[in-house]
């Protein structure tokens, strides 16, 4: 039975952007619950506009709904005004398609994309009327499963979830769901069901592992059931051309953050930047064929009516022959007035040429991410571009008519000193001087600086985060510097939010009560600066008696047991140790400074 | 080139999207339909679609008008046949007609709109009739109703909305929801939102009955002016 429509109508009349909760969009999949043997709700712990920009959601929606015997519906985190009214009127959290309460589904799958959405996960479970802790749930409750990049260290969430799927799920998820149906048909009780699922590759059932601590430090994970695996290997798709991909994705009524069609050129990244978790967990590099791309783009445009197609990947200009591919598509795309966009550009001349090719005279702004301003520090993080290349690429861009640039940097990187931070100011100053000579137009440069967060399964996983006070000092150094530099638009990430991100990125199961406490104190949408309250979090740390610095600032040794050691993303510890040692010894091996397109 | 005017209805639940969302929805549906859109000239060419009067969020409608220019001859029949299947159920094309380039733009033509405003539920007809009548009488008897507005330059200005309320009456029929019926000035030369008028009824009487959330707003018809008289607009005009 769907939730009460009269109550829903009254609520919708009173909230901001009611279309967030409507469903029924173009290409939404409406299936009969009585005619499918399994129902899954895909839960995205952020606003509709954010979740509907997530390509993983669209891929899995396609992968499950293309099976006639199962259905997947969507649910997003309700905004504060909606949450208040739902609680006031006693309306449980429901899915967009059928308006069925979440608690009636067989499986609820949370997409875990960033640590600061964890309180929203708890809030959504609570709004659905489902017990937060997995050991309190019974046979009739939905299975709560998680996936996405945060499931590569899911330990802070382990007590709330029944299982995690590690890696890429578009091929595996329907198999897993079919297995669940079979086990349910045999009336397998929950504990046994989870134990049986734990024998599948890629499945992590946290209740079957027990952390062992000594002096407050994790020293081992003890396996409690012989069927569970010693090490859980991630699932990955071997051939993108034959994996499920949505050619008729749901088209939102309201504007999503990324409001365009998306074609994934390749998965994985050969660059190997040492801070980048995506670069490690999405290995190896797998290309979609250009024939498949052309064909898929055609269908996407015909089925959605979008006027923009994003050529997406972690580093799109690394796609071999991208210039030729764009030329091939250009005729039909121009005829349909479809724009191409390249989301991630490298700072080199080839990328600028490509940007020029797709933009057809539109000169908005170009985005580049040097990440660090000194060549030494760029070598440490393996962002191997030279200063000469930066200036050549920017020079090409200015000559081609661009005069707006976005530059991304990070502070708090391993081995960083104040000089490296001052170098950001220095580099920006020199960029301006350089262009004074090159162009008469005034340049518009925005500089965005984030704080480094050490992530699991990267060579920097052993590194501590820079002390919060020091982060704030370095941010102030930049703020003062940019204040005296007109023409730059400087923005930075809240230091406290990055600190919290590090706590959860490196945390273990002892954080569960903290997360619950923070949620009880009202923490929601922590990734949104207008909602984030560090005071509330500090109160939660005090109440539970947890020192967050213990997680964010701890320097792990190579011999230490890491909370994610039993999870295998493919890049072995030996590789990570080698990369970490290379980083600290000053950068790259000889001859590797000029990065080649290795595929 | 061909200029086509069309009329459409917007029902629940699509009333919950904004004017810009409605525009975007029409554009994407048009692109999917494969009809030969004409594009504007210039730096950032866009399809030449206009809707006569923005439809506020939450409001359903039956007599809305829009206009689109095609690069080739399409004809009203093919237009409806190609576009309709690309529209969601709650957005329905109700008519189309080719019009001459000589006609002024739709937006310039609209100068009034009729709203039917229904009590959602929970209002006892008998006891409310007197209150409604009194509120409407007192509203219409006023010579001016001054409201503060923030103008485009973000300055406060005062505006008298009384002249914008052409008609306001209530209808009460057996077995039908209580209804307010209003003809209000609208369009590019100024106007008043039906929400404001209903709230205004509440400030006069102090009754909860006039909270906007207790009413469903429906825009029935758009009006133009001919020889000093209001005239209901249709897609052929």
Interface residues (C-beta under 8 A of the other chain):
Chain A: X6 X9 X10 X12 X13 X14 X18 X19 X22 X24 X26 X251 X253 X254 X255 X301 X302 X303 X304 X305 X306 X307 X336 X337 X362
Chain B: X12 X13 X14 X16 X17 X18 X20 X21 X24 X25 X27 X28 X29 X30 X31 X32 X37 X39 X43 X44 X45 X57 X58 X86 X88 X120 X121 X212 X213
